[in-house]
């Protein structure tokens, strides 16, 4: 594999993961009540706890994108 191929893969990973994050956010904002009712069938959650879990999950996912996809992409852009 060449550096260019790895760079392209990392860039596509960023695009796909940011798309998933955007989808998660939009689904959370537009179908919040439905998601809450759906999850409450399995777990006893307050609305505040449910919002906190999703907000924290989105934050961790975004940090993971930056750490594992975007940072190596920029490092390879600098090197190559």
BAGULUM-381447 format. One record per atom (N, C-alpha, C): residue in one letter; residue number from 1; chain; atom name; x, y, z negated. Coordinates in nm, 4 decimals, padded with zeros to 6 digits. Atoms other than C-alpha are relative to their C-alpha. Layout:
N
> kevex,bake,balo,zati,X,Y,Z
> a,NUM,A,CA,X,Y,Z
...
END
This chain:
80
> kevex,bake,balo,zati,X,Y,Z
> x,1,A,N,00.0830,-00.1184,00.0000
> x,1,A,CA,00.0000,00.0000,00.0000
> x,1,A,C,00.0875,00.1247,00.0000
> x,2,A,N,-00.0737,-00.1259,-00.0032
> x,2,A,CA,00.1165,00.3467,00.0758
> x,2,A,C,-00.0628,00.0983,-00.0982
> x,3,A,N,00.0501,-00.1034,00.0907
> x,3,A,CA,00.0773,00.6543,-00.1408
> x,3,A,C,-00.1261,00.0646,00.0567
> x,4,A,N,00.1172,-00.0626,-00.0615
> x,4,A,CA,-00.1722,00.7970,00.1093
> x,4,A,C,-00.1262,-00.0831,-00.0231
> x,5,A,N,00.1163,00.0868,00.0218
> x,5,A,CA,-00.4022,00.4953,00.0737
> x,5,A,C,-00.0453,00.0086,-00.1455
> x,6,A,N,00.0347,-00.0093,00.1417
> x,6,A,CA,-00.3891,00.5106,-00.3051
> x,6,A,C,-00.0652,00.1344,-00.0302
> x,7,A,N,00.0593,-00.1332,00.0171
> x,7,A,CA,-00.4600,00.8847,-00.2919
> x,7,A,C,-00.1434,00.0026,00.0517
> x,8,A,N,00.1344,00.0034,-00.0564
> x,8,A,CA,-00.7598,00.8247,-00.0669
> x,8,A,C,-00.0960,-00.0791,-00.0879
> x,9,A,N,00.0835,00.0816,00.0890
> x,9,A,CA,-00.8920,00.5513,-00.2969
> x,9,A,C,-00.0366,00.0798,-00.1247
> x,10,A,N,00.0273,-00.0791,00.1203
> x,10,A,CA,-00.8587,00.7771,-00.6017
> x,10,A,C,-00.0968,00.1137,00.0287
> x,11,A,N,00.0911,-00.1082,-00.0352
> x,11,A,CA,-01.0323,01.0626,-00.4219
> x,11,A,C,-00.1424,-00.0523,00.0172
> x,12,A,N,00.1325,00.0583,-00.0144
> x,12,A,CA,-01.3228,00.8359,-00.3249
> x,12,A,C,-00.0563,-00.0442,-00.1338
> x,13,A,N,00.0449,00.0348,00.1350
> x,13,A,CA,-01.3382,00.7113,-00.6839
> x,13,A,C,-00.0551,00.1237,-00.0716
> x,14,A,N,00.0478,-00.1248,00.0599
> x,14,A,CA,-01.3731,01.0730,-00.7991
> x,14,A,C,-00.1365,00.0360,00.0573
> x,15,A,N,00.1263,-00.0369,-00.0645
> x,15,A,CA,-01.6488,01.1399,-00.5463
> x,15,A,C,-00.1137,-00.0914,-00.0459
> x,16,A,N,00.1043,00.0955,00.0397
> x,16,A,CA,-01.8444,00.8237,-00.6314
> x,16,A,C,-00.0358,00.0165,-00.1473
> x,17,A,N,00.0264,-00.0138,00.1432
> x,17,A,CA,-01.8062,00.8655,-01.0076
> x,17,A,C,-00.0692,00.1315,-00.0340
> x,18,A,N,00.0688,-00.1266,00.0238
> x,18,A,CA,-01.9060,01.2324,-00.9989
> x,18,A,C,-00.1441,-00.0073,00.0500
> x,19,A,N,00.1363,00.0223,-00.0470
> x,19,A,CA,-02.2088,01.1295,-00.7926
> x,19,A,C,-00.0824,-00.0771,-00.1014
> x,20,A,N,00.0694,00.0759,00.1047
> x,20,A,CA,-02.3013,00.8732,-01.0571
> x,20,A,C,-00.0289,00.0867,-00.1222
> x,21,A,N,00.0196,-00.0895,00.1136
> x,21,A,CA,-02.2543,01.1335,-01.3302
> x,21,A,C,-00.1113,00.1002,00.0292
> x,22,A,N,00.1058,-00.0930,-00.0387
> x,22,A,CA,-02.4741,01.3807,-01.1420
> x,22,A,C,-00.1356,-00.0698,-00.0001
> x,23,A,N,00.1243,00.0770,-00.0005
> x,23,A,CA,-02.7383,01.1099,-01.0898
> x,23,A,C,-00.0481,-00.0239,-00.1426
> x,24,A,N,00.0338,00.0236,00.1399
> x,24,A,CA,-02.7278,01.0243,-01.4610
> x,24,A,C,-00.0572,00.1279,-00.0622
> x,25,A,N,00.0451,-00.1269,00.0567
> x,25,A,CA,-02.7632,01.3925,-01.5564
> x,25,A,C,-00.1387,00.0379,00.0530
> x,26,A,N,00.1297,-00.0362,-00.0578
> x,26,A,CA,-03.0504,01.4573,-01.3141
> x,26,A,C,-00.1105,-00.0928,-00.0497
> x,27,A,N,00.0980,00.0964,00.0501
> x,27,A,CA,-03.2302,01.1394,-01.4202
> x,27,A,C,-00.0332,00.0299,-00.1461
> x,28,A,N,00.0192,-00.0325,00.1412
> x,28,A,CA,-03.1805,01.2361,-01.7840
> x,28,A,C,-00.0852,00.1258,-00.0152
> x,29,A,N,00.0741,-00.1256,00.0099
> x,29,A,CA,-03.3159,01.5870,-01.7262
> x,29,A,C,-00.1440,-00.0134,00.0530
> x,30,A,N,00.1304,00.0048,-00.0646
> x,30,A,CA,-03.6070,01.4985,-01.4964
> x,30,A,C,-00.0904,-00.1113,-00.0518
> x,31,A,N,00.0798,00.1134,00.0491
> x,31,A,CA,-03.7196,01.1661,-01.6484
> x,31,A,C,00.0316,-00.0293,-00.1464
> x,32,A,N,-00.0414,00.0151,00.1393
> x,32,A,CA,-03.6239,01.2258,-02.0104
> x,32,A,C,-00.1021,-00.0786,-00.0821
> x,33,A,N,00.1026,00.0661,00.0815
> x,33,A,CA,-03.9542,01.1198,-02.1639
> x,33,A,C,-00.0160,-00.1468,00.0367
> x,34,A,N,00.0109,00.1384,-00.0442
> x,34,A,CA,-03.9781,00.8057,-01.9535
> x,34,A,C,00.1184,-00.0816,-00.0508
> x,35,A,N,-00.1193,00.0707,00.0482
> x,35,A,CA,-03.6182,00.7071,-02.0421
> x,35,A,C,-00.0086,-00.0240,-00.1504
> x,36,A,N,00.0112,00.0134,00.1450
> x,36,A,CA,-03.6841,00.7709,-02.4103
> x,36,A,C,-00.0990,-00.1104,-00.0371
> x,37,A,N,00.0988,00.1051,00.0283
> x,37,A,CA,-03.9985,00.5545,-02.4123
> x,37,A,C,00.0544,-00.1383,00.0374
> x,38,A,N,-00.0564,00.1262,-00.0461
> x,38,A,CA,-03.8169,00.2820,-02.2169
> x,38,A,C,00.1017,-00.0551,-00.1001
> x,39,A,N,-00.1023,00.0452,00.0947
> x,39,A,CA,-03.5253,00.2683,-02.4612
> x,39,A,C,-00.0572,-00.0263,-00.1390
> x,40,A,N,00.0596,00.0217,00.1323
> x,40,A,CA,-03.7484,00.2888,-02.7680
> x,40,A,C,-00.0686,-00.1356,-00.0113
> x,41,A,N,00.0545,00.1354,00.0065
> x,41,A,CA,-03.8935,-00.0494,-02.6741
> x,41,A,C,00.1000,-00.0954,-00.0648
> x,42,A,N,-00.1045,00.0872,00.0527
> x,42,A,CA,-03.5603,-00.2038,-02.7766
> x,42,A,C,00.0661,00.0547,-00.1259
> x,43,A,N,-00.0741,-00.0619,00.1103
> x,43,A,CA,-03.4082,00.0446,-03.0210
> x,43,A,C,-00.0870,00.1026,-00.0701
> x,44,A,N,00.0698,-00.1020,00.0775
> x,44,A,CA,-03.5474,00.2595,-03.2979
> x,44,A,C,00.0858,00.1262,-00.0012
> x,45,A,N,-00.0787,-00.1209,-00.0150
> x,45,A,CA,-03.4172,00.6024,-03.1962
> x,45,A,C,-00.0873,00.1233,-00.0142
> x,46,A,N,00.0669,-00.1294,-00.0039
> x,46,A,CA,-03.5161,00.9569,-03.2707
> x,46,A,C,00.0397,00.0690,00.1314
> x,47,A,N,-00.0316,-00.0723,-00.1235
> x,47,A,CA,-03.5207,01.1985,-02.9786
> x,47,A,C,00.1376,00.0653,-00.0111
> x,48,A,N,-00.1307,-00.0653,00.0190
> x,48,A,CA,-03.2212,01.3816,-03.1265
> x,48,A,C,00.1141,-00.1005,00.0166
> x,49,A,N,-00.1030,00.1037,-00.0113
> x,49,A,CA,-03.0210,01.0586,-03.1543
> x,49,A,C,00.0124,-00.0468,00.1452
> x,50,A,N,-00.0001,00.0402,-00.1401
> x,50,A,CA,-03.1207,00.9550,-02.8012
> x,50,A,C,00.0743,00.1034,00.0852
> x,51,A,N,-00.0674,-00.1064,-00.0752
> x,51,A,CA,-03.0098,01.2933,-02.6608
> x,51,A,C,00.1491,00.0028,-00.0301
> x,52,A,N,-00.1400,-00.0002,00.0408
> x,52,A,CA,-02.6865,01.2776,-02.8580
> x,52,A,C,00.0781,-00.1145,00.0636
> x,53,A,N,-00.0657,00.1160,-00.0616
> x,53,A,CA,-02.6018,00.9303,-02.7291
> x,53,A,C,00.0245,00.0243,00.1480
> x,54,A,N,-00.0165,-00.0231,-00.1437
> x,54,A,CA,-02.6615,01.0281,-02.3673
> x,54,A,C,00.0987,00.1129,00.0282
> x,55,A,N,-00.0922,-00.1111,-00.0199
> x,55,A,CA,-02.4783,01.3593,-02.3957
> x,55,A,C,00.1441,-00.0445,-00.0265
> x,56,A,N,-00.1331,00.0515,00.0315
> x,56,A,CA,-02.1811,01.1864,-02.5591
> x,56,A,C,00.0484,-00.0969,00.1074
> x,57,A,N,-00.0362,00.0931,-00.1068
> x,57,A,CA,-02.1862,00.9111,-02.2977
> x,57,A,C,00.0419,00.0718,00.1271
> x,58,A,N,-00.0371,-00.0781,-00.1188
> x,58,A,CA,-02.1803,01.1659,-02.0163
> x,58,A,C,00.1348,00.0674,-00.0192
> x,59,A,N,-00.1281,-00.0652,00.0273
> x,59,A,CA,-01.8914,01.3492,-02.1827
> x,59,A,C,00.1159,-00.0999,00.0097
> x,60,A,N,-00.1048,00.1025,-00.0063
> x,60,A,CA,-01.6870,01.0292,-02.2239
> x,60,A,C,00.0219,-00.0456,00.1439
> x,61,A,N,-00.0111,00.0403,-00.1405
> x,61,A,CA,-01.7622,00.9278,-01.8640
> x,61,A,C,00.0747,00.1059,00.0807
> x,62,A,N,-00.0673,-00.1084,-00.0712
> x,62,A,CA,-01.6516,01.2699,-01.7358
> x,62,A,C,00.1486,00.0054,-00.0363
> x,63,A,N,-00.1406,00.0024,00.0420
> x,63,A,CA,-01.3304,01.2565,-01.9401
> x,63,A,C,00.0717,-00.1174,00.0656
> x,64,A,N,-00.0583,00.1159,-00.0668
> x,64,A,CA,-01.2675,00.9083,-01.7996
> x,64,A,C,00.0273,00.0259,00.1470
> x,65,A,N,-00.0220,-00.0355,-00.1408
> x,65,A,CA,-01.3095,01.0394,-01.4445
> x,65,A,C,00.1231,00.0872,00.0127
> x,66,A,N,-00.1161,-00.0894,-00.0069
> x,66,A,CA,-01.0610,01.3175,-01.5103
> x,66,A,C,00.1292,-00.0737,-00.0316
> x,67,A,N,-00.1208,00.0675,00.0462
> x,67,A,CA,-00.8161,01.0910,-01.6907
> x,67,A,C,00.0466,-00.1095,00.0949
> x,68,A,N,-00.0392,00.1174,-00.0775
> x,68,A,CA,-00.8221,00.7834,-01.4674
> x,68,A,C,-00.0089,00.0165,00.1513
> x,69,A,N,00.0120,-00.0200,-00.1442
> x,69,A,CA,-00.9100,00.9230,-01.1236
> x,69,A,C,00.0620,00.1301,00.0468
> x,70,A,N,-00.0431,-00.1303,-00.0483
> x,70,A,CA,-00.8443,01.2933,-01.0899
> x,70,A,C,00.1461,00.0300,-00.0331
> x,71,A,N,-00.1389,-00.0253,00.0375
> x,71,A,CA,-00.5164,01.3176,-01.2808
> x,71,A,C,00.0982,-00.0812,00.0832
> x,72,A,N,-00.0919,00.0732,-00.0879
> x,72,A,CA,-00.3480,01.0316,-01.0900
> x,72,A,C,-00.0049,00.0508,00.1442
> x,73,A,N,00.0099,-00.0555,-00.1361
> x,73,A,CA,-00.4808,01.1804,-00.7642
> x,73,A,C,00.0897,00.1226,00.0139
> x,74,A,N,-00.0836,-00.1196,-00.0074
> x,74,A,CA,-00.3173,01.5166,-00.8386
> x,74,A,C,00.1477,-00.0327,-00.0173
> x,75,A,N,-00.1404,00.0404,00.0167
> x,75,A,CA,00.0022,01.3462,-00.9567
> x,75,A,C,00.0556,-00.0536,00.1327
> x,76,A,N,-00.0455,00.0524,-00.1297
> x,76,A,CA,00.0244,01.1608,-00.6238
> x,76,A,C,00.0057,00.1100,00.1056
> x,77,A,N,-00.0066,-00.1141,-00.0932
> x,77,A,CA,-00.0498,01.4839,-00.4356
> x,77,A,C,00.1303,00.0778,-00.0223
> x,78,A,N,-00.1251,-00.0730,00.0308
> x,78,A,CA,00.2442,01.6494,-00.6128
> x,78,A,C,00.1206,-00.0794,00.0467
> x,79,A,N,-00.1144,00.0843,-00.0359
> x,79,A,CA,00.4796,01.3544,-00.5582
> x,79,A,C,00.0121,-00.0173,00.1501
> x,80,A,N,-00.0052,00.0326,-00.1419
> x,80,A,CA,00.3823,01.2778,-00.2004
> x,80,A,C,-00.0280,00.1190,00.0827
END
